[in-house]
């Protein structure tokens, strides 16, 4: 991870955002104090599709409209 001062970050914002977009993380500091960590964007849609794909491999389909053997007590 690259560490840069806030003034350098401001002066060359586009350059550093391109570096981050390429996959590198950047720590932004001021007076040697960490202000922020800039990380590459994540593709939330891709992550969600992968999670659904993994979930679908273990999903079980049951008949939810057929009666069951358990009596339910309804309280009004």
TIVO-2410 file (N, C-alpha, C; in nm, 3 decimals):
# residues 76
REC num residu      c1      c2      c3 atome chaine
REC   1      X   0.085  -0.117   0.000     N      A
REC   1      X   0.000   0.000   0.000    CA      A
REC   1      X   0.090   0.124   0.000     C      A
REC   2      X   0.056   0.214  -0.086     N      A
REC   2      X   0.128   0.340  -0.099    CA      A
REC   2      X   0.073   0.441   0.001     C      A
REC   3      X   0.160   0.519   0.064     N      A
REC   3      X   0.117   0.623   0.159    CA      A
REC   3      X   0.159   0.758   0.104     C      A
REC   4      X   0.062   0.851   0.098     N      A
REC   4      X   0.091   0.985   0.047    CA      A
REC   4      X   0.027   1.091   0.137     C      A
REC   5      X   0.084   1.211   0.133     N      A
REC   5      X   0.033   1.324   0.209    CA      A
REC   5      X  -0.089   1.381   0.139     C      A
REC   6      X  -0.181   1.439   0.215     N      A
REC   6      X  -0.305   1.493   0.162    CA      A
REC   6      X  -0.280   1.599   0.055     C      A
REC   7      X  -0.179   1.683   0.072     N      A
REC   7      X  -0.152   1.787  -0.028    CA      A
REC   7      X  -0.108   1.725  -0.160     C      A
REC   8      X  -0.027   1.620  -0.154     N      A
REC   8      X   0.014   1.548  -0.275    CA      A
REC   8      X  -0.106   1.480  -0.339     C      A
REC   9      X  -0.193   1.424  -0.258     N      A
REC   9      X  -0.313   1.358  -0.308    CA      A
REC   9      X  -0.403   1.459  -0.381     C      A
REC  10      X  -0.425   1.575  -0.319     N      A
REC  10      X  -0.508   1.678  -0.381    CA      A
REC  10      X  -0.449   1.727  -0.513     C      A
REC  11      X  -0.319   1.749  -0.514     N      A
REC  11      X  -0.252   1.803  -0.633    CA      A
REC  11      X  -0.256   1.707  -0.750     C      A
REC  12      X  -0.259   1.577  -0.722     N      A
REC  12      X  -0.255   1.476  -0.828    CA      A
REC  12      X  -0.368   1.376  -0.813     C      A
REC  13      X  -0.486   1.425  -0.784     N      A
REC  13      X  -0.602   1.340  -0.754    CA      A
REC  13      X  -0.629   1.238  -0.865     C      A
REC  14      X  -0.637   1.282  -0.989     N      A
REC  14      X  -0.669   1.191  -1.099    CA      A
REC  14      X  -0.565   1.080  -1.111     C      A
REC  15      X  -0.439   1.115  -1.097     N      A
REC  15      X  -0.330   1.016  -1.105    CA      A
REC  15      X  -0.349   0.907  -0.998     C      A
REC  16      X  -0.378   0.950  -0.875     N      A
REC  16      X  -0.393   0.853  -0.767    CA      A
REC  16      X  -0.522   0.772  -0.778     C      A
REC  17      X  -0.627   0.833  -0.828     N      A
REC  17      X  -0.750   0.757  -0.849    CA      A
REC  17      X  -0.733   0.652  -0.958     C      A
REC  18      X  -0.653   0.681  -1.059     N      A
REC  18      X  -0.624   0.582  -1.163    CA      A
REC  18      X  -0.543   0.466  -1.105     C      A
REC  19      X  -0.450   0.498  -1.016     N      A
REC  19      X  -0.370   0.393  -0.950    CA      A
REC  19      X  -0.462   0.303  -0.866     C      A
REC  20      X  -0.554   0.364  -0.793     N      A
REC  20      X  -0.648   0.288  -0.711    CA      A
REC  20      X  -0.738   0.203  -0.799     C      A
REC  21      X  -0.786   0.260  -0.909     N      A
REC  21      X  -0.873   0.186  -0.999    CA      A
REC  21      X  -0.802   0.066  -1.061     C      A
REC  22      X  -0.670   0.073  -1.069     N      A
REC  22      X  -0.590  -0.039  -1.120    CA      A
REC  22      X  -0.572  -0.149  -1.016     C      A
REC  23      X  -0.617  -0.123  -0.892     N      A
REC  23      X  -0.613  -0.229  -0.791    CA      A
REC  23      X  -0.528  -0.202  -0.669     C      A
REC  24      X  -0.456  -0.092  -0.665     N      A
REC  24      X  -0.370  -0.063  -0.549    CA      A
REC  24      X  -0.445   0.021  -0.446     C      A
REC  25      X  -0.413   0.000  -0.320     N      A
REC  25      X  -0.471   0.082  -0.212    CA      A
REC  25      X  -0.375   0.197  -0.181     C      A
REC  26      X  -0.432   0.310  -0.141     N      A
REC  26      X  -0.351   0.426  -0.105    CA      A
REC  26      X  -0.395   0.477   0.032     C      A
REC  27      X  -0.298   0.500   0.119     N      A
REC  27      X  -0.324   0.560   0.250    CA      A
REC  27      X  -0.294   0.709   0.239     C      A
REC  28      X  -0.390   0.792   0.278     N      A
REC  28      X  -0.374   0.937   0.273    CA      A
REC  28      X  -0.351   0.987   0.415     C      A
REC  29      X  -0.243   1.066   0.433     N      A
REC  29      X  -0.207   1.112   0.566    CA      A
REC  29      X  -0.198   1.264   0.572     C      A
REC  30      X  -0.201   1.315   0.694     N      A
REC  30      X  -0.175   1.457   0.721    CA      A
REC  30      X  -0.098   1.462   0.851     C      A
REC  31      X   0.019   1.522   0.846     N      A
REC  31      X   0.108   1.527   0.963    CA      A
REC  31      X   0.132   1.387   1.019     C      A
REC  32      X   0.153   1.293   0.932     N      A
REC  32      X   0.180   1.152   0.965    CA      A
REC  32      X   0.062   1.081   1.031     C      A
REC  33      X  -0.056   1.143   1.029     N      A
REC  33      X  -0.175   1.081   1.085    CA      A
REC  33      X  -0.262   1.030   0.968     C      A
REC  34      X  -0.303   0.905   0.977     N      A
REC  34      X  -0.385   0.846   0.871    CA      A
REC  34      X  -0.521   0.914   0.866     C      A
REC  35      X  -0.557   0.967   0.749     N      A
REC  35      X  -0.687   1.030   0.730    CA      A
REC  35      X  -0.785   0.936   0.663     C      A
REC  36      X  -0.734   0.863   0.563     N      A
REC  36      X  -0.823   0.776   0.485    CA      A
REC  36      X  -0.742   0.670   0.412     C      A
REC  37      X  -0.810   0.562   0.380     N      A
REC  37      X  -0.754   0.460   0.293    CA      A
REC  37      X  -0.844   0.452   0.170     C      A
REC  38      X  -0.787   0.475   0.055     N      A
REC  38      X  -0.863   0.470  -0.070    CA      A
REC  38      X  -0.841   0.333  -0.131     C      A
REC  39      X  -0.952   0.262  -0.154     N      A
REC  39      X  -0.944   0.125  -0.206    CA      A
REC  39      X  -1.016   0.116  -0.339     C      A
REC  40      X  -0.982   0.015  -0.420     N      A
REC  40      X  -1.049  -0.002  -0.549    CA      A
REC  40      X  -1.198  -0.030  -0.531     C      A
REC  41      X  -1.278   0.010  -0.629     N      A
REC  41      X  -1.423  -0.016  -0.619    CA      A
REC  41      X  -1.451  -0.165  -0.629     C      A
REC  42      X  -1.562  -0.207  -0.567     N      A
REC  42      X  -1.605  -0.346  -0.577    CA      A
REC  42      X  -1.729  -0.354  -0.664     C      A
REC  43      X  -1.740  -0.461  -0.738     N      A
REC  43      X  -1.856  -0.483  -0.823    CA      A
REC  43      X  -1.961  -0.557  -0.742     C      A
REC  44      X  -2.050  -0.482  -0.678     N      A
REC  44      X  -2.150  -0.540  -0.589    CA      A
REC  44      X  -2.243  -0.637  -0.663     C      A
REC  45      X  -2.275  -0.606  -0.787     N      A
REC  45      X  -2.364  -0.693  -0.864    CA      A
REC  45      X  -2.297  -0.829  -0.889     C      A
REC  46      X  -2.170  -0.826  -0.922     N      A
REC  46      X  -2.096  -0.950  -0.946    CA      A
REC  46      X  -2.086  -1.034  -0.819     C      A
REC  47      X  -2.060  -0.968  -0.706     N      A
REC  47      X  -2.050  -1.037  -0.577    CA      A
REC  47      X  -2.184  -1.100  -0.541     C      A
REC  48      X  -2.294  -1.026  -0.561     N      A
REC  48      X  -2.427  -1.078  -0.529    CA      A
REC  48      X  -2.461  -1.199  -0.615     C      A
REC  49      X  -2.428  -1.193  -0.744     N      A
REC  49      X  -2.455  -1.306  -0.834    CA      A
REC  49      X  -2.377  -1.429  -0.790     C      A
REC  50      X  -2.252  -1.410  -0.749     N      A
REC  50      X  -2.170  -1.523  -0.704    CA      A
REC  50      X  -2.228  -1.583  -0.577     C      A
REC  51      X  -2.274  -1.499  -0.484     N      A
REC  51      X  -2.334  -1.550  -0.361    CA      A
REC  51      X  -2.462  -1.627  -0.390     C      A
REC  52      X  -2.544  -1.577  -0.482     N      A
REC  52      X  -2.667  -1.648  -0.519    CA      A
REC  52      X  -2.636  -1.781  -0.586     C      A
REC  53      X  -2.532  -1.783  -0.669     N      A
REC  53      X  -2.492  -1.908  -0.734    CA      A
REC  53      X  -2.450  -2.012  -0.631     C      A
REC  54      X  -2.373  -1.970  -0.531     N      A
REC  54      X  -2.331  -2.061  -0.425    CA      A
REC  54      X  -2.451  -2.108  -0.343     C      A
REC  55      X  -2.543  -2.018  -0.314     N      A
REC  55      X  -2.661  -2.053  -0.238    CA      A
REC  55      X  -2.751  -2.149  -0.315     C      A
REC  56      X  -2.762  -2.130  -0.445     N      A
REC  56      X  -2.850  -2.215  -0.525    CA      A
REC  56      X  -2.804  -2.361  -0.528     C      A
REC  57      X  -2.676  -2.384  -0.505     N      A
REC  57      X  -2.627  -2.522  -0.506    CA      A
REC  57      X  -2.674  -2.600  -0.383     C      A
REC  58      X  -2.715  -2.530  -0.277     N      A
REC  58      X  -2.761  -2.599  -0.156    CA      A
REC  58      X  -2.909  -2.579  -0.129     C      A
REC  59      X  -2.977  -2.502  -0.213     N      A
REC  59      X  -3.119  -2.473  -0.192    CA      A
REC  59      X  -3.203  -2.599  -0.213     C      A
REC  60      X  -3.310  -2.609  -0.134     N      A
REC  60      X  -3.402  -2.722  -0.146    CA      A
REC  60      X  -3.541  -2.667  -0.178     C      A
REC  61      X  -3.606  -2.730  -0.273     N      A
REC  61      X  -3.739  -2.687  -0.313    CA      A
REC  61      X  -3.840  -2.784  -0.253     C      A
REC  62      X  -3.937  -2.729  -0.180     N      A
REC  62      X  -4.041  -2.810  -0.116    CA      A
REC  62      X  -4.177  -2.759  -0.159     C      A
REC  63      X  -4.277  -2.843  -0.143     N      A
REC  63      X  -4.414  -2.805  -0.172    CA      A
REC  63      X  -4.468  -2.729  -0.051     C      A
REC  64      X  -4.486  -2.600  -0.066     N      A
REC  64      X  -4.529  -2.519   0.048    CA      A
REC  64      X  -4.681  -2.503   0.055     C      A
REC  65      X  -4.754  -2.558  -0.041     N      A
REC  65      X  -4.900  -2.543  -0.039    CA      A
REC  65      X  -4.972  -2.665   0.015     C      A
REC  66      X  -4.902  -2.777   0.029     N      A
REC  66      X  -4.965  -2.898   0.082    CA      A
REC  66      X  -4.980  -2.888   0.233     C      A
REC  67      X  -5.087  -2.951   0.288     N      A
REC  67      X  -5.104  -2.950   0.434    CA      A
REC  67      X  -4.990  -3.022   0.504     C      A
REC  68      X  -4.964  -2.981   0.626     N      A
REC  68      X  -4.862  -3.049   0.706    CA      A
REC  68      X  -4.932  -3.126   0.817     C      A
REC  69      X  -4.858  -3.212   0.884     N      A
REC  69      X  -4.916  -3.297   0.988    CA      A
REC  69      X  -4.929  -3.228   1.123     C      A
REC  70      X  -4.891  -3.103   1.135     N      A
REC  70      X  -4.894  -3.031   1.262    CA      A
REC  70      X  -5.015  -2.939   1.264     C      A
REC  71      X  -5.090  -2.943   1.374     N      A
REC  71      X  -5.203  -2.851   1.391    CA      A
REC  71      X  -5.153  -2.718   1.444     C      A
REC  72      X  -5.205  -2.613   1.387     N      A
REC  72      X  -5.168  -2.479   1.430    CA      A
REC  72      X  -5.280  -2.420   1.512     C      A
REC  73      X  -5.244  -2.349   1.616     N      A
REC  73      X  -5.340  -2.278   1.697    CA      A
REC  73      X  -5.340  -2.133   1.656     C      A
REC  74      X  -5.455  -2.086   1.614     N      A
REC  74      X  -5.465  -1.945   1.576    CA      A
REC  74      X  -5.522  -1.867   1.692     C      A
REC  75      X  -5.457  -1.761   1.728     N      A
REC  75      X  -5.508  -1.676   1.836    CA      A
REC  75      X  -5.546  -1.541   1.778     C      A
REC  76      X  -5.665  -1.499   1.808     N      A
REC  76      X  -5.714  -1.371   1.756    CA      A
REC  76      X  -5.724  -1.268   1.863     C      A
***
